[in-house]
Amino acid sequence: GPDSSLHVYMAILSPRPTRPSPAHLPSAGSFHCSETGLGFEVSAAVTVEYEYGSWAENLSQSAREDWMIAGPLFHIRAEPGAVRAVHLPHFVCLADGADESLCHIAHFEAVRMTLERPTRINASFAVLANPSFSQLGVLWRKIRSAINFLPIHSLVLIYQALHVADITLHLYLIPNDHSLRKVKHNPVYPAPPWSGWLGHQNENEPHKSTGKLFFRYWSPEEQQSYTEIYTGKMETGIQLCVNGQDDGNLVWVALVRPGRTRLVSSIGEAFVRRHQRQLRDRMGQIQPVLARLRETRLLTSEEEEEVRSERTSQMRNDALLRLVERKGAQAQEELYQTLRETDLYLVQDLEQSS
C-alpha cells in the first residue's frame, strides 16, 4: 500500500567499502549486520570477512534471461565449518504471493556459477545452512509464461541537486537493497539511461506533471536511473506520487515541503570545526581533495589556484579550511564527505579521538 516515508539525502554520500569488513563474532549465537543486512549463525567465536561483490562482473547476460537478481552479492571469507548458517538478504515481497520454490542461492568461483536451494526463506533473507563460502547471492528463477511481474520491496530516494539555480530534485526508485541505498549520484555525470524530467514553474497555479521511470536493477557501481523534478518556487510544497504502470494504483505518496529541501547535515560542519587544527597539520595529499571540490563546484578555478599557491602543505591546508569556513555549513559538509572518500583513515582517527 502507499507509504508516506521519505528518504531525503542532501549531502554526497561516501561510496560503499572497497575493502573487506572484518566481523569479530565473540561467541556462539546469531549476528546481524545492520549496514548490509547480512547475518551469521555461529557455534563459537569466529572472525568473518565480507564485502559486496559485483553481479555485473559475475552473472552473464545469458543467465539473466533465466534468473532475476533478488539481493546483493557478497564475497565472504571464514574458516571452514566455523559458520553454521548464513542469512543472505533479498528484496522479494513474499506477502504478495511470490513463489518461494523459485528462490536459489548462487555461488560464484572463478566466474563459474553453481546454484543451491536455500535451507529456508523468510520475509527479508534466505538461509543457507553449512555454507561453503565464495561469492554468494540470492537469485529468483523467471517464469517465462508469467504475465505479472515479481513483487519486490522498493525504496524511493530523493536527492536535492546542489549548486544549481532554483530547486532541482532527483527521484530514484530502486529495490530495497542495502548495496544500492547509497546511490551513485554525481552531478558531473551525464544523465543515466531512462531518466526523465518534470517541470513545475508556478506554485500559485494548480499543476500536474507526469513522467515514466523504468524500474530495473542496476549494479551498485553503475549510475542509477532517476526522474528529475524542477520547480522555480516552492512556497507550499510538492506532492510526489508513484503509480503502477499497468493498473494505475497508487503505491507511494509523499509531500516535499520547502523547509526539507534546505536541510544540510550538521555532521560535517561539526567535524571540520572541531578538528580544524588537526586537519591543518595532518591533511596529506591535497590534490585529490581540490579536484573533488572543483567537480562539485564548491571551489572556483581561482580559489583552487589560491590554495595551490601557498608555499607549504600546512599553509595550503589552512587556506582551504578558511575558504570552506567562509562558504558555510554546506561547504563544510562537502569537505567532510570528500575527506571520507580520499583519506578515510584520517577521518576515522580524528572521530575516534573526539
C-alpha positions in Angstrom: 0.0 0.0 0.0 1.0 3.7 -0.1 4.0 4.5 2.1 4.4 8.1 3.2 8.0 7.6 4.5 10.5 9.8 2.7 14.3 9.4 2.4 15.9 12.8 1.6 19.7 12.9 1.2 21.3 16.4 0.9 25.0 15.6 1.1 27.2 13.5 -1.2 27.4 10.1 0.5 30.5 8.0 1.0 31.0 5.2 -1.5 30.4 1.6 -0.5 33.5 0.0 1.1 36.0 -1.5 -1.3 37.9 -3.4 1.4 36.6 -6.4 3.3 34.8 -5.7 6.6 36.1 -8.0 9.4 33.3 -9.0 11.8 34.6 -10.4 15.1 31.8 -12.6 16.5 32.7 -13.1 20.2 30.7 -16.2 21.0 28.1 -18.7 19.8 24.8 -17.2 18.6 23.2 -15.3 15.7 24.6 -12.0 14.5 23.2 -9.4 12.0 24.9 -6.6 10.2 22.7 -3.5 10.1 24.8 -2.0 7.3 24.4 -4.8 4.8 21.5 -7.0 6.0 23.9 -10.0 6.2 23.6 -12.4 9.1 25.5 -15.4 10.5 24.8 -18.2 12.9 28.0 -19.5 14.6 28.7 -22.1 17.2 31.8 -20.5 18.6 33.8 -17.2 18.5 35.0 -16.6 14.9 36.1 -13.7 12.6 34.3 -13.4 9.3 35.3 -11.0 6.5 32.8 -9.9 3.9 32.4 -7.2 1.2 30.0 -6.6 -1.7 30.6 -8.4 -4.9 29.5 -7.4 -8.4 26.6 -9.0 -10.2 27.7 -7.2 -13.4 31.0 -9.0 -13.4 29.7 -12.5 -12.4 26.2 -13.0 -13.8 26.3 -13.5 -17.5 23.8 -11.9 -19.9 22.5 -15.4 -20.9 22.0 -16.3 -17.2 20.0 -13.1 -16.8 17.4 -14.4 -19.3 16.5 -17.1 -16.8 17.3 -15.5 -13.4 16.4 -12.3 -11.7 18.8 -10.7 -9.2 16.9 -10.7 -5.8 19.5 -9.2 -3.4 23.1 -8.0 -3.1 26.1 -10.3 -3.9 28.6 -10.9 -1.1 32.2 -12.1 -1.1 32.5 -13.9 2.3 35.6 -15.4 3.9 35.6 -17.6 7.1 37.3 -20.7 8.4 35.7 -23.8 7.0 32.9 -25.1 9.3 33.0 -22.0 11.6 29.6 -20.7 10.4 26.5 -22.9 10.9 24.4 -20.8 8.6 24.4 -17.5 6.6 21.4 -15.2 6.1 21.5 -13.6 2.7 19.2 -10.6 2.3 16.6 -10.4 -0.5 14.0 -7.9 -1.6 11.3 -10.1 -3.0 7.8 -9.5 -1.4 6.7 -12.9 -0.2 3.5 -11.5 1.2 2.2 -10.7 -2.3 2.4 -14.3 -3.4 5.9 -14.8 -4.7 6.7 -18.5 -5.3 9.4 -19.4 -2.8 10.3 -22.6 -4.7 11.9 -20.3 -7.4 14.5 -18.9 -4.9 18.1 -20.2 -5.3 21.5 -19.2 -3.8 24.1 -18.5 -6.5 27.8 -19.4 -5.8 30.5 -17.9 -8.0 34.0 -19.3 -8.1 36.3 -18.3 -11.0 33.2 -16.8 -12.7 31.5 -20.2 -12.7 28.0 -20.2 -11.2 26.5 -23.1 -9.3 23.0 -23.0 -7.7 21.7 -24.3 -4.4 18.3 -24.3 -2.8 18.1 -22.3 0.5 17.5 -24.2 3.7 14.7 -21.8 4.5 13.5 -18.4 3.5 11.7 -15.6 5.3 10.4 -12.1 4.5 13.8 -10.5 4.3 16.5 -13.1 3.9 17.3 -16.6 2.6 19.1 -19.0 5.0 21.8 -21.4 3.8 23.0 -23.9 6.3 26.6 -25.3 6.5 27.7 -22.9 3.7 30.9 -23.1 1.7 31.9 -19.6 1.2 32.7 -17.9 -2.1 30.6 -15.1 -3.7 27.0 -15.7 -2.7 23.7 -14.0 -3.5 20.0 -14.7 -4.0 18.5 -15.3 -7.4 14.9 -15.9 -8.4 14.0 -18.1 -11.4 12.0 -16.3 -14.1 8.8 -17.9 -15.3 8.5 -17.0 -19.0 4.8 -17.7 -19.1 4.1 -15.4 -16.1 2.0 -12.3 -17.0 2.6 -10.4 -13.8 5.9 -9.0 -12.6 7.5 -10.4 -9.5 6.5 -8.1 -6.5 9.5 -6.6 -4.7 10.2 -4.3 -1.8 11.4 -0.9 -3.0 12.7 2.4 -1.9 12.1 5.9 -3.1 15.2 8.1 -2.6 15.1 11.9 -3.2 18.2 14.0 -3.6 18.4 17.7 -4.0 20.9 18.7 -6.7 23.2 21.2 -5.1 24.9 24.1 -6.8 22.1 24.7 -9.3 19.6 27.6 -9.6 16.1 27.2 -8.1 15.1 23.7 -6.8 16.0 20.5 -8.6 15.2 17.1 -7.1 16.3 13.7 -8.4 13.9 10.9 -7.6 15.2 7.3 -7.6 13.0 4.2 -7.5 15.3 1.3 -6.5 15.0 -2.2 -5.0 15.4 -2.3 -1.2 19.0 -3.5 -1.5 21.5 -2.3 1.1 24.2 -2.1 -1.5 22.1 0.4 -3.6 20.9 2.6 -0.8 23.9 4.9 -1.1 23.0 5.7 -4.7 25.9 6.6 -7.0 24.9 10.2 -7.5 27.4 12.5 -9.1 26.4 15.9 -10.6 29.3 15.8 -13.2 28.0 12.5 -14.7 25.6 12.7 -17.7 22.0 11.6 -17.1 21.9 7.8 -17.0 19.7 5.8 -19.3 15.9 6.0 -18.9 16.0 9.2 -16.9 13.2 11.8 -17.4 12.3 15.2 -16.0 9.3 17.0 -14.7 8.8 20.8 -14.6 6.8 22.8 -12.1 7.0 26.5 -12.7 4.4 28.3 -10.6 3.3 27.2 -7.2 0.3 29.6 -7.2 -1.4 27.7 -10.1 -2.5 24.0 -9.8 -0.2 22.0 -11.9 0.2 18.3 -12.5 3.1 16.7 -14.4 3.6 13.0 -15.1 6.6 11.1 -16.2 7.7 7.5 -16.7 10.6 5.9 -14.8 11.6 2.4 -15.9 12.3 0.1 -13.0 15.4 -2.0 -13.4 18.1 -3.4 -11.2 21.4 -1.6 -11.8 24.6 -2.8 -10.0 25.9 -0.5 -7.3 28.9 0.6 -9.4 26.5 1.8 -12.2 24.8 5.1 -12.4 21.1 4.7 -11.3 18.3 6.0 -13.4 16.1 8.8 -12.0 13.4 11.3 -12.7 14.4 15.0 -12.4 11.9 17.3 -10.8 12.3 21.1 -11.3 10.5 24.0 -9.7 11.2 27.7 -9.8 9.5 28.2 -6.4 8.3 26.0 -3.6 6.2 28.0 -1.3 3.7 25.3 -0.3 5.3 22.1 -1.3 5.2 19.4 -4.0 3.2 16.2 -3.7 5.0 13.3 -5.3 3.2 10.0 -6.2 4.3 6.7 -7.7 1.7 4.7 -9.5 1.8 1.3 -11.1 2.0 1.4 -14.9 -0.4 -1.4 -15.6 -3.2 -0.8 -13.1 -2.5 2.9 -12.2 -2.8 2.1 -8.5 -1.1 4.4 -6.0 1.9 2.6 -4.5 3.8 5.6 -2.8 3.0 9.2 -2.0 4.9 12.0 -0.1 4.8 15.7 0.3 8.1 17.5 0.0 7.8 20.8 2.0 10.0 23.8 1.4 11.9 23.5 4.7 13.1 20.0 3.9 14.8 20.9 0.7 17.2 23.2 2.6 18.3 20.7 5.2 22.0 20.1 5.4 23.7 17.6 7.7 25.5 19.2 10.7 27.9 16.3 11.0 30.4 17.7 8.5 30.3 21.2 9.9 30.9 20.0 13.5 33.8 17.7 12.3 35.6 20.5 10.4 35.2 23.0 13.3 36.2 20.5 16.0 39.3 19.2 14.1 40.4 22.4 12.3 43.9 22.4 13.8 44.5 18.7 13.3 43.3 18.9 9.7 45.6 21.8 9.0 48.5 19.8 10.4 47.6 16.3 9.1 45.9 16.5 5.7 48.3 14.9 3.3 47.9 15.0 -0.5 45.6 17.9 -1.1 45.4 17.4 -4.9 42.5 14.8 -4.8 40.6 17.0 -2.4 40.9 20.0 -4.6 39.9 18.1 -7.7 36.8 16.7 -6.0 35.7 20.1 -4.7 36.2 21.6 -8.2 34.0 18.8 -9.6 31.2 19.7 -7.2 31.7 23.4 -7.9 32.4 24.2 -4.4 35.7 25.8 -5.4 36.3 28.1 -8.4 39.4 27.7 -10.5 40.7 31.0 -9.0 40.1 29.7 -5.4 41.8 26.4 -6.3 44.9 28.3 -7.6 44.8 30.5 -4.5 45.2 27.3 -2.3 47.9 25.8 -4.6 50.0 29.0 -4.5 50.8 28.6 -0.7 54.3 27.6 0.0 53.9 24.7 2.5 51.4 21.9 2.9 50.2 23.4 6.2 49.6 26.7 4.6 47.7 25.1 1.7 45.6 23.2 4.2 44.9 26.3 6.2 43.9 28.3 3.1 41.5 25.6 2.1 39.9 25.4 5.5 39.4 29.2 5.6 37.8 29.2 2.2 35.4 26.4 3.2 34.5 28.0 6.5 33.6 31.3 4.7 31.2 29.3 2.5 29.2 27.9 5.4 27.8 24.6 6.7 27.0 23.1 3.3 30.6 23.6 2.1 32.0 22.1 5.4 29.7 19.0 4.8 31.1 18.7 1.3 34.7 18.8 2.6 33.9 16.2 5.2 32.4 13.8 2.7 35.4 14.4 0.3 37.8 13.6 3.1 35.9 10.4 3.8 36.5 9.4 0.2 40.1 10.5 -0.1 41.6 10.0 3.4 39.2 7.7 5.3 41.7 6.6 7.9 42.5 10.2 8.9 38.7 10.9 9.4 38.2 7.8 11.4 41.2 8.5 13.6 40.0 12.0 14.3 36.4 10.9 15.0 37.7 8.2 17.4 39.9 10.7 19.3 37.0 13.1 20.0 
